[in-house]
Amino acid sequence: MRLQMHSIHFDADQKLKDFIQRKADKLETFYDRIVDGEVFMRLEKNDHRENKVIEIKLNVPGNQLFSKEHSTSFEAATDQAVEALRRQLKKFKEK
């Protein structure tokens, strides 16, 4: 699956991008007609520990799925966002 990666307020290293790509590629096992996706990695400037935000937007035929998660690390936020998208894909597929 082709993903566009955007890092906001910081520069993401290649290991993080590869991690997100691997996690997102696993979504294709649930629904193989995903067109493409966009990932926004944002570092919020606040006093909370959970200042890392991942937003994933997937384009599927006739619809768009979206997930936004906050966490203490980008990896944890990615896991949560991918899990939310997995549930959305299962629901979408059942329709």
Biopython code that builds the backbone (N, CA, C, O; Angstrom):
import numpy as np
from Bio.PDB.StructureBuilder import StructureBuilder

atoms = [
    (1, "MET", "N", (0.850, -1.178, 0.000)),
    (1, "MET", "CA", (0.000, 0.000, 0.000)),
    (1, "MET", "C", (0.897, 1.242, 0.000)),
    (1, "MET", "O", (1.913, 1.296, 0.692)),
    (2, "ARG", "N", (0.500, 2.213, -0.777)),
    (2, "ARG", "CA", (1.272, 3.452, -0.870)),
    (2, "ARG", "C", (0.782, 4.421, 0.207)),
    (2, "ARG", "O", (-0.397, 4.771, 0.260)),
    (3, "LEU", "N", (1.719, 4.846, 1.064)),
    (3, "LEU", "CA", (1.406, 5.791, 2.141)),
    (3, "LEU", "C", (2.240, 7.053, 1.965)),
    (3, "LEU", "O", (3.441, 6.986, 1.702)),
    (4, "GLN", "N", (1.598, 8.186, 2.112)),
    (4, "GLN", "CA", (2.321, 9.456, 2.164)),
    (4, "GLN", "C", (2.548, 9.780, 3.631)),
    (4, "GLN", "O", (1.612, 9.762, 4.430)),
    (5, "MET", "N", (3.789, 10.076, 3.983)),
    (5, "MET", "CA", (4.128, 10.373, 5.382)),
    (5, "MET", "C", (4.413, 11.864, 5.530)),
    (5, "MET", "O", (5.156, 12.449, 4.741)),
    (6, "HIS", "N", (3.812, 12.469, 6.551)),
    (6, "HIS", "CA", (4.035, 13.877, 6.858)),
    (6, "HIS", "C", (4.398, 13.990, 8.335)),
    (6, "HIS", "O", (3.642, 13.547, 9.199)),
    (7, "SER", "N", (5.548, 14.579, 8.620)),
    (7, "SER", "CA", (5.906, 14.819, 10.018)),
    (7, "SER", "C", (5.834, 16.318, 10.282)),
    (7, "SER", "O", (6.426, 17.117, 9.556)),
    (8, "ILE", "N", (5.107, 16.683, 11.320)),
    (8, "ILE", "CA", (4.828, 18.079, 11.627)),
    (8, "ILE", "C", (5.527, 18.447, 12.930)),
    (8, "ILE", "O", (5.367, 17.748, 13.930)),
    (9, "HIS", "N", (6.289, 19.520, 12.936)),
    (9, "HIS", "CA", (7.049, 20.033, 14.086)),
    (9, "HIS", "C", (8.272, 19.192, 14.437)),
    (9, "HIS", "O", (8.869, 19.398, 15.493)),
    (10, "PHE", "N", (8.663, 18.241, 13.571)),
    (10, "PHE", "CA", (9.889, 17.466, 13.791)),
    (10, "PHE", "C", (10.219, 16.717, 12.494)),
    (10, "PHE", "O", (9.415, 16.691, 11.563)),
    (11, "ASP", "N", (11.393, 16.116, 12.444)),
    (11, "ASP", "CA", (11.797, 15.296, 11.311)),
    (11, "ASP", "C", (11.771, 13.832, 11.733)),
    (11, "ASP", "O", (12.493, 13.428, 12.645)),
    (12, "ALA", "N", (10.943, 13.050, 11.071)),
    (12, "ALA", "CA", (10.834, 11.630, 11.409)),
    (12, "ALA", "C", (11.990, 10.859, 10.786)),
    (12, "ALA", "O", (12.354, 11.095, 9.634)),
    (13, "ASP", "N", (12.561, 9.940, 11.549)),
    (13, "ASP", "CA", (13.644, 9.135, 10.993)),
    (13, "ASP", "C", (13.063, 7.973, 10.185)),
    (13, "ASP", "O", (11.875, 7.665, 10.276)),
    (14, "GLN", "N", (13.916, 7.347, 9.404)),
    (14, "GLN", "CA", (13.474, 6.299, 8.494)),
    (14, "GLN", "C", (12.947, 5.072, 9.238)),
    (14, "GLN", "O", (12.049, 4.392, 8.740)),
    (15, "LYS", "N", (13.490, 4.779, 10.424)),
    (15, "LYS", "CA", (13.011, 3.633, 11.194)),
    (15, "LYS", "C", (11.540, 3.791, 11.580)),
    (15, "LYS", "O", (10.770, 2.833, 11.516)),
    (16, "LEU", "N", (11.156, 4.999, 11.978)),
    (16, "LEU", "CA", (9.762, 5.257, 12.346)),
    (16, "LEU", "C", (8.850, 5.113, 11.122)),
    (16, "LEU", "O", (7.779, 4.512, 11.210)),
    (17, "LYS", "N", (9.272, 5.660, 9.998)),
    (17, "LYS", "CA", (8.473, 5.552, 8.769)),
    (17, "LYS", "C", (8.309, 4.094, 8.347)),
    (17, "LYS", "O", (7.223, 3.682, 7.942)),
    (18, "ASP", "N", (9.390, 3.313, 8.441)),
    (18, "ASP", "CA", (9.323, 1.894, 8.082)),
    (18, "ASP", "C", (8.387, 1.137, 9.023)),
    (18, "ASP", "O", (7.642, 0.259, 8.587)),
    (19, "PHE", "N", (8.426, 1.479, 10.320)),
    (19, "PHE", "CA", (7.558, 0.839, 11.307)),
    (19, "PHE", "C", (6.084, 1.100, 10.960)),
    (19, "PHE", "O", (5.265, 0.181, 10.966)),
    (20, "ILE", "N", (5.764, 2.351, 10.662)),
    (20, "ILE", "CA", (4.382, 2.710, 10.324)),
    (20, "ILE", "C", (3.957, 2.003, 9.044)),
    (20, "ILE", "O", (2.835, 1.506, 8.952)),
    (21, "GLN", "N", (4.846, 1.956, 8.058)),
    (21, "GLN", "CA", (4.534, 1.293, 6.787)),
    (21, "GLN", "C", (4.245, -0.199, 7.007)),
    (21, "GLN", "O", (3.290, -0.734, 6.445)),
    (22, "ARG", "N", (5.070, -0.871, 7.823)),
    (22, "ARG", "CA", (4.862, -2.301, 8.099)),
    (22, "ARG", "C", (3.518, -2.541, 8.781)),
    (22, "ARG", "O", (2.784, -3.460, 8.418)),
    (23, "LYS", "N", (3.201, -1.700, 9.778)),
    (23, "LYS", "CA", (1.929, -1.858, 10.497)),
    (23, "LYS", "C", (0.740, -1.635, 9.561)),
    (23, "LYS", "O", (-0.239, -2.380, 9.603)),
    (24, "ALA", "N", (0.830, -0.616, 8.725)),
    (24, "ALA", "CA", (-0.276, -0.306, 7.812)),
    (24, "ALA", "C", (-0.431, -1.388, 6.746)),
    (24, "ALA", "O", (-1.548, -1.690, 6.327)),
    (25, "ASP", "N", (0.673, -1.967, 6.310)),
    (25, "ASP", "CA", (0.591, -3.024, 5.298)),
    (25, "ASP", "C", (-0.186, -4.238, 5.803)),
    (25, "ASP", "O", (-0.790, -4.965, 5.015)),
    (26, "LYS", "N", (-0.170, -4.453, 7.109)),
    (26, "LYS", "CA", (-0.905, -5.583, 7.674)),
    (26, "LYS", "C", (-2.415, -5.402, 7.532)),
    (26, "LYS", "O", (-3.159, -6.381, 7.581)),
    (27, "LEU", "N", (-2.873, -4.168, 7.357)),
    (27, "LEU", "CA", (-4.309, -3.920, 7.182)),
    (27, "LEU", "C", (-4.827, -4.530, 5.883)),
    (27, "LEU", "O", (-6.016, -4.828, 5.762)),
    (28, "GLU", "N", (-3.932, -4.714, 4.914)),
    (28, "GLU", "CA", (-4.368, -5.281, 3.641)),
    (28, "GLU", "C", (-4.804, -6.738, 3.772)),
    (28, "GLU", "O", (-5.464, -7.263, 2.875)),
    (29, "THR", "N", (-4.449, -7.399, 4.869)),
    (29, "THR", "CA", (-4.921, -8.770, 5.065)),
    (29, "THR", "C", (-6.417, -8.786, 5.394)),
    (29, "THR", "O", (-7.089, -9.794, 5.178)),
    (30, "PHE", "N", (-6.933, -7.680, 5.912)),
    (30, "PHE", "CA", (-8.358, -7.601, 6.244)),
    (30, "PHE", "C", (-9.192, -7.088, 5.079)),
    (30, "PHE", "O", (-10.355, -7.461, 4.929)),
    (31, "TYR", "N", (-8.596, -6.231, 4.255)),
    (31, "TYR", "CA", (-9.318, -5.672, 3.103)),
    (31, "TYR", "C", (-8.272, -5.326, 2.049)),
    (31, "TYR", "O", (-7.455, -4.426, 2.247)),
    (32, "ASP", "N", (-8.302, -6.043, 0.932)),
    (32, "ASP", "CA", (-7.229, -5.917, -0.055)),
    (32, "ASP", "C", (-7.459, -4.833, -1.102)),
    (32, "ASP", "O", (-6.647, -4.691, -2.015)),
    (33, "ARG", "N", (-8.537, -4.070, -0.995)),
    (33, "ARG", "CA", (-8.810, -3.041, -2.002)),
    (33, "ARG", "C", (-8.522, -1.628, -1.499)),
    (33, "ARG", "O", (-9.106, -0.667, -2.000)),
    (34, "ILE", "N", (-7.636, -1.491, -0.522)),
    (34, "ILE", "CA", (-7.238, -0.169, -0.032)),
    (34, "ILE", "C", (-6.467, 0.533, -1.146)),
    (34, "ILE", "O", (-5.502, -0.018, -1.675)),
    (35, "VAL", "N", (-6.885, 1.737, -1.502)),
    (35, "VAL", "CA", (-6.257, 2.468, -2.601)),
    (35, "VAL", "C", (-4.915, 3.050, -2.159)),
    (35, "VAL", "O", (-3.874, 2.722, -2.728)),
    (36, "ASP", "N", (-4.945, 3.908, -1.152)),
    (36, "ASP", "CA", (-3.723, 4.527, -0.629)),
    (36, "ASP", "C", (-4.038, 5.127, 0.731)),
    (36, "ASP", "O", (-5.147, 4.984, 1.246)),
    (37, "GLY", "N", (-3.055, 5.796, 1.302)),
    (37, "GLY", "CA", (-3.257, 6.374, 2.621)),
    (37, "GLY", "C", (-2.325, 7.537, 2.875)),
    (37, "GLY", "O", (-1.372, 7.784, 2.135)),
    (38, "GLU", "N", (-2.633, 8.240, 3.945)),
    (38, "GLU", "CA", (-1.838, 9.387, 4.362)),
    (38, "GLU", "C", (-1.634, 9.299, 5.868)),
    (38, "GLU", "O", (-2.563, 8.986, 6.613)),
    (39, "VAL", "N", (-0.415, 9.577, 6.307)),
    (39, "VAL", "CA", (-0.085, 9.513, 7.726)),
    (39, "VAL", "C", (0.466, 10.865, 8.156)),
    (39, "VAL", "O", (1.380, 11.400, 7.529)),
    (40, "PHE", "N", (-0.091, 11.408, 9.221)),
    (40, "PHE", "CA", (0.404, 12.650, 9.808)),
    (40, "PHE", "C", (0.965, 12.334, 11.186)),
    (40, "PHE", "O", (0.249, 11.836, 12.055)),
    (41, "MET", "N", (2.249, 12.625, 11.384)),
    (41, "MET", "CA", (2.888, 12.455, 12.689)),
    (41, "MET", "C", (3.086, 13.855, 13.243)),
    (41, "MET", "O", (3.760, 14.685, 12.633)),
    (42, "ARG", "N", (2.501, 14.110, 14.391)),
    (42, "ARG", "CA", (2.540, 15.464, 14.952)),
    (42, "ARG", "C", (3.096, 15.416, 16.360)),
    (42, "ARG", "O", (2.743, 14.546, 17.156)),
    (43, "LEU", "N", (3.961, 16.349, 16.650)),
    (43, "LEU", "CA", (4.511, 16.501, 17.993)),
    (43, "LEU", "C", (3.884, 17.762, 18.577)),
    (43, "LEU", "O", (4.223, 18.878, 18.183)),
    (44, "GLU", "N", (2.958, 17.568, 19.532)),
    (44, "GLU", "CA", (2.266, 18.711, 20.110)),
    (44, "GLU", "C", (3.109, 19.333, 21.212)),
    (44, "GLU", "O", (3.768, 18.636, 21.984)),
    (45, "LYS", "N", (3.074, 20.629, 21.267)),
    (45, "LYS", "CA", (3.837, 21.337, 22.290)),
    (45, "LYS", "C", (2.913, 21.652, 23.470)),
    (45, "LYS", "O", (2.279, 22.705, 23.527)),
    (46, "ASN", "N", (2.861, 20.700, 24.408)),
    (46, "ASN", "CA", (2.069, 20.904, 25.615)),
    (46, "ASN", "C", (2.753, 20.198, 26.779)),
    (46, "ASN", "O", (3.802, 19.580, 26.596)),
    (47, "ASP", "N", (2.181, 20.280, 27.956)),
    (47, "ASP", "CA", (2.811, 19.727, 29.156)),
    (47, "ASP", "C", (2.453, 18.260, 29.405)),
    (47, "ASP", "O", (2.989, 17.640, 30.323)),
    (48, "HIS", "N", (1.561, 17.710, 28.603)),
    (48, "HIS", "CA", (1.145, 16.325, 28.797)),
    (48, "HIS", "C", (2.221, 15.376, 28.281)),
    (48, "HIS", "O", (2.971, 15.715, 27.365)),
    (49, "ARG", "N", (2.291, 14.192, 28.872)),
    (49, "ARG", "CA", (3.243, 13.186, 28.404)),
    (49, "ARG", "C", (2.800, 12.620, 27.056)),
    (49, "ARG", "O", (3.630, 12.261, 26.220)),
    (50, "GLU", "N", (1.493, 12.546, 26.856)),
    (50, "GLU", "CA", (0.967, 11.992, 25.607)),
    (50, "GLU", "C", (0.905, 13.098, 24.549)),
    (50, "GLU", "O", (-0.177, 13.528, 24.150)),
    (51, "ASN", "N", (2.081, 13.550, 24.103)),
    (51, "ASN", "CA", (2.115, 14.663, 23.161)),
    (51, "ASN", "C", (2.432, 14.213, 21.738)),
    (51, "ASN", "O", (2.640, 15.051, 20.860)),
    (52, "LYS", "N", (2.471, 12.898, 21.495)),
    (52, "LYS", "CA", (2.727, 12.399, 20.143)),
    (52, "LYS", "C", (1.418, 11.939, 19.532)),
    (52, "LYS", "O", (0.690, 11.138, 20.119)),
    (53, "VAL", "N", (1.126, 12.455, 18.346)),
    (53, "VAL", "CA", (-0.160, 12.197, 17.702)),
    (53, "VAL", "C", (0.082, 11.559, 16.340)),
    (53, "VAL", "O", (0.926, 12.014, 15.567)),
    (54, "ILE", "N", (-0.666, 10.504, 16.059)),
    (54, "ILE", "CA", (-0.641, 9.851, 14.752)),
    (54, "ILE", "C", (-2.051, 9.955, 14.175)),
    (54, "ILE", "O", (-3.030, 9.612, 14.838)),
    (55, "GLU", "N", (-2.140, 10.430, 12.940)),
    (55, "GLU", "CA", (-3.407, 10.455, 12.208)),
    (55, "GLU", "C", (-3.199, 9.646, 10.942)),
    (55, "GLU", "O", (-2.271, 9.908, 10.176)),
    (56, "ILE", "N", (-4.058, 8.667, 10.721)),
    (56, "ILE", "CA", (-3.970, 7.847, 9.518)),
    (56, "ILE", "C", (-5.293, 7.948, 8.772)),
    (56, "ILE", "O", (-6.368, 7.757, 9.339)),
    (57, "LYS", "N", (-5.183, 8.253, 7.490)),
    (57, "LYS", "CA", (-6.353, 8.359, 6.631)),
    (57, "LYS", "C", (-6.185, 7.351, 5.507)),
    (57, "LYS", "O", (-5.191, 7.393, 4.782)),
    (58, "LEU", "N", (-7.148, 6.440, 5.353)),
    (58, "LEU", "CA", (-7.099, 5.436, 4.296)),
    (58, "LEU", "C", (-8.210, 5.683, 3.294)),
    (58, "LEU", "O", (-9.347, 5.969, 3.668)),
    (59, "ASN", "N", (-7.876, 5.572, 2.029)),
    (59, "ASN", "CA", (-8.868, 5.696, 0.969)),
    (59, "ASN", "C", (-9.219, 4.298, 0.469)),
    (59, "ASN", "O", (-8.357, 3.549, 0.009)),
    (60, "VAL", "N", (-10.502, 3.966, 0.571)),
    (60, "VAL", "CA", (-11.014, 2.713, 0.038)),
    (60, "VAL", "C", (-12.079, 3.080, -0.987)),
    (60, "VAL", "O", (-12.632, 4.178, -0.930)),
    (61, "PRO", "N", (-12.374, 2.186, -1.919)),
    (61, "PRO", "CA", (-13.367, 2.535, -2.947)),
    (61, "PRO", "C", (-14.687, 3.004, -2.342)),
    (61, "PRO", "O", (-15.360, 2.247, -1.642)),
    (62, "GLY", "N", (-15.050, 4.246, -2.613)),
    (62, "GLY", "CA", (-16.319, 4.795, -2.164)),
    (62, "GLY", "C", (-16.330, 5.349, -0.750)),
    (62, "GLY", "O", (-17.380, 5.781, -0.273)),
    (63, "ASN", "N", (-15.196, 5.349, -0.068)),
    (63, "ASN", "CA", (-15.197, 5.820, 1.314)),
    (63, "ASN", "C", (-13.792, 6.221, 1.749)),
    (63, "ASN", "O", (-12.812, 5.989, 1.042)),
    (64, "GLN", "N", (-13.723, 6.827, 2.925)),
    (64, "GLN", "CA", (-12.451, 7.230, 3.513)),
    (64, "GLN", "C", (-12.505, 6.887, 5.002)),
    (64, "GLN", "O", (-13.448, 7.264, 5.696)),
    (65, "LEU", "N", (-11.487, 6.170, 5.488)),
    (65, "LEU", "CA", (-11.433, 5.791, 6.899)),
    (65, "LEU", "C", (-10.358, 6.618, 7.584)),
    (65, "LEU", "O", (-9.323, 6.922, 6.991)),
    (66, "PHE", "N", (-10.611, 6.985, 8.848)),
    (66, "PHE", "CA", (-9.703, 7.885, 9.550)),
    (66, "PHE", "C", (-9.539, 7.448, 11.005)),
    (66, "PHE", "O", (-10.486, 6.991, 11.644)),
    (67, "SER", "N", (-8.326, 7.600, 11.505)),
    (67, "SER", "CA", (-8.057, 7.316, 12.909)),
    (67, "SER", "C", (-7.026, 8.310, 13.427)),
    (67, "SER", "O", (-6.052, 8.619, 12.739)),
    (68, "LYS", "N", (-7.242, 8.810, 14.646)),
    (68, "LYS", "CA", (-6.316, 9.752, 15.276)),
    (68, "LYS", "C", (-6.083, 9.285, 16.699)),
    (68, "LYS", "O", (-7.032, 9.095, 17.460)),
    (69, "GLU", "N", (-4.813, 9.099, 17.062)),
    (69, "GLU", "CA", (-4.483, 8.590, 18.392)),
    (69, "GLU", "C", (-3.353, 9.392, 19.026)),
    (69, "GLU", "O", (-2.421, 9.817, 18.344)),
    (70, "HIS", "N", (-3.446, 9.596, 20.347)),
    (70, "HIS", "CA", (-2.408, 10.255, 21.149)),
    (70, "HIS", "C", (-1.725, 9.200, 22.001)),
    (70, "HIS", "O", (-2.373, 8.268, 22.479)),
    (71, "SER", "N", (-0.419, 9.342, 22.195)),
    (71, "SER", "CA", (0.285, 8.431, 23.084)),
    (71, "SER", "C", (1.616, 9.033, 23.502)),
    (71, "SER", "O", (1.978, 10.132, 23.080)),
    (72, "THR", "N", (2.346, 8.289, 24.346)),
    (72, "THR", "CA", (3.651, 8.759, 24.797)),
    (72, "THR", "C", (4.736, 8.482, 23.766)),
    (72, "THR", "O", (5.801, 9.097, 23.811)),
    (73, "SER", "N", (4.477, 7.557, 22.831)),
    (73, "SER", "CA", (5.440, 7.283, 21.756)),
    (73, "SER", "C", (4.679, 7.137, 20.439)),
    (73, "SER", "O", (3.495, 6.802, 20.425)),
    (74, "PHE", "N", (5.374, 7.392, 19.345)),
    (74, "PHE", "CA", (4.745, 7.254, 18.038)),
    (74, "PHE", "C", (4.402, 5.792, 17.741)),
    (74, "PHE", "O", (3.414, 5.507, 17.065)),
    (75, "GLU", "N", (5.219, 4.871, 18.248)),
    (75, "GLU", "CA", (4.956, 3.451, 18.004)),
    (75, "GLU", "C", (3.649, 3.013, 18.671)),
    (75, "GLU", "O", (2.843, 2.308, 18.064)),
    (76, "ALA", "N", (3.446, 3.430, 19.912)),
    (76, "ALA", "CA", (2.218, 3.073, 20.627)),
    (76, "ALA", "C", (1.002, 3.710, 19.963)),
    (76, "ALA", "O", (-0.041, 3.070, 19.826)),
    (77, "ALA", "N", (1.133, 4.969, 19.552)),
    (77, "ALA", "CA", (0.025, 5.645, 18.866)),
    (77, "ALA", "C", (-0.289, 4.960, 17.544)),
    (77, "ALA", "O", (-1.455, 4.847, 17.164)),
    (78, "THR", "N", (0.749, 4.502, 16.839)),
    (78, "THR", "CA", (0.539, 3.794, 15.577)),
    (78, "THR", "C", (-0.212, 2.498, 15.812)),
    (78, "THR", "O", (-1.144, 2.180, 15.074)),
    (79, "ASP", "N", (0.185, 1.739, 16.841)),
    (79, "ASP", "CA", (-0.515, 0.493, 17.156)),
    (79, "ASP", "C", (-2.000, 0.737, 17.419)),
    (79, "ASP", "O", (-2.854, -0.004, 16.932)),
    (80, "GLN", "N", (-2.299, 1.776, 18.188)),
    (80, "GLN", "CA", (-3.694, 2.083, 18.512)),
    (80, "GLN", "C", (-4.466, 2.512, 17.268)),
    (80, "GLN", "O", (-5.608, 2.098, 17.069)),
    (81, "ALA", "N", (-3.844, 3.342, 16.431)),
    (81, "ALA", "CA", (-4.515, 3.836, 15.229)),
    (81, "ALA", "C", (-4.766, 2.701, 14.239)),
    (81, "ALA", "O", (-5.834, 2.633, 13.631)),
    (82, "VAL", "N", (-3.791, 1.812, 14.076)),
    (82, "VAL", "CA", (-3.957, 0.685, 13.154)),
    (82, "VAL", "C", (-5.044, -0.255, 13.657)),
    (82, "VAL", "O", (-5.819, -0.792, 12.866)),
    (83, "GLU", "N", (-5.102, -0.454, 14.960)),
    (83, "GLU", "CA", (-6.149, -1.309, 15.530)),
    (83, "GLU", "C", (-7.537, -0.702, 15.296)),
    (83, "GLU", "O", (-8.484, -1.422, 14.981)),
    (84, "ALA", "N", (-7.656, 0.615, 15.448)),
    (84, "ALA", "CA", (-8.938, 1.290, 15.192)),
    (84, "ALA", "C", (-9.318, 1.162, 13.717)),
    (84, "ALA", "O", (-10.485, 0.940, 13.393)),
    (85, "LEU", "N", (-8.348, 1.301, 12.835)),
    (85, "LEU", "CA", (-8.631, 1.165, 11.401)),
    (85, "LEU", "C", (-8.993, -0.272, 11.040)),
    (85, "LEU", "O", (-9.817, -0.501, 10.154)),
    (86, "ARG", "N", (-8.387, -1.230, 11.716)),
    (86, "ARG", "CA", (-8.728, -2.635, 11.467)),
    (86, "ARG", "C", (-10.207, -2.886, 11.777)),
    (86, "ARG", "O", (-10.905, -3.559, 11.018)),
    (87, "ARG", "N", (-10.678, -2.330, 12.910)),
    (87, "ARG", "CA", (-12.097, -2.484, 13.260)),
    (87, "ARG", "C", (-12.985, -1.795, 12.226)),
    (87, "ARG", "O", (-14.022, -2.332, 11.838)),
    (88, "GLN", "N", (-12.575, -0.597, 11.777)),
    (88, "GLN", "CA", (-13.360, 0.128, 10.770)),
    (88, "GLN", "C", (-13.410, -0.644, 9.458)),
    (88, "GLN", "O", (-14.453, -0.700, 8.807)),
    (89, "LEU", "N", (-12.284, -1.240, 9.071)),
    (89, "LEU", "CA", (-12.248, -2.015, 7.826)),
    (89, "LEU", "C", (-13.156, -3.236, 7.908)),
    (89, "LEU", "O", (-13.844, -3.567, 6.942)),
    (90, "LYS", "N", (-13.161, -3.901, 9.051)),
    (90, "LYS", "CA", (-14.045, -5.062, 9.198)),
    (90, "LYS", "C", (-15.512, -4.650, 9.074)),
    (90, "LYS", "O", (-16.298, -5.330, 8.416)),
    (91, "LYS", "N", (-15.876, -3.533, 9.709)),
    (91, "LYS", "CA", (-17.246, -3.025, 9.602)),
    (91, "LYS", "C", (-17.585, -2.646, 8.177)),
    (91, "LYS", "O", (-18.660, -2.970, 7.673)),
    (92, "PHE", "N", (-16.650, -1.950, 7.526)),
    (92, "PHE", "CA", (-16.862, -1.502, 6.136)),
    (92, "PHE", "C", (-17.028, -2.712, 5.215)),
    (92, "PHE", "O", (-17.868, -2.700, 4.315)),
    (93, "LYS", "N", (-16.244, -3.731, 5.438)),
    (93, "LYS", "CA", (-16.284, -4.930, 4.587)),
    (93, "LYS", "C", (-17.604, -5.674, 4.743)),
    (93, "LYS", "O", (-18.089, -6.280, 3.787)),
    (94, "GLU", "N", (-18.197, -5.634, 5.957)),
    (94, "GLU", "CA", (-19.448, -6.336, 6.205)),
    (94, "GLU", "C", (-20.634, -5.676, 5.511)),
    (94, "GLU", "O", (-21.654, -6.326, 5.278)),
    (95, "LYS", "N", (-20.514, -4.398, 5.179)),
    (95, "LYS", "CA", (-21.631, -3.677, 4.534)),
    (95, "LYS", "C", (-21.860, -4.169, 3.126)),
    (95, "LYS", "O", (-22.755, -3.677, 2.439)),
]
sb = StructureBuilder()
sb.init_structure("model")
sb.init_model(0)
sb.init_chain("A")
sb.init_seg("    ")
for serial, (resi, resn, name, xyz) in enumerate(atoms, 1):
    if name == "N":
        sb.init_residue(resn, " ", resi, " ")
    sb.init_atom(name, np.array(xyz, "f"), 0.0, 1.0, " ", f" {name:<3s}", serial, name[0])
structure = sb.get_structure()
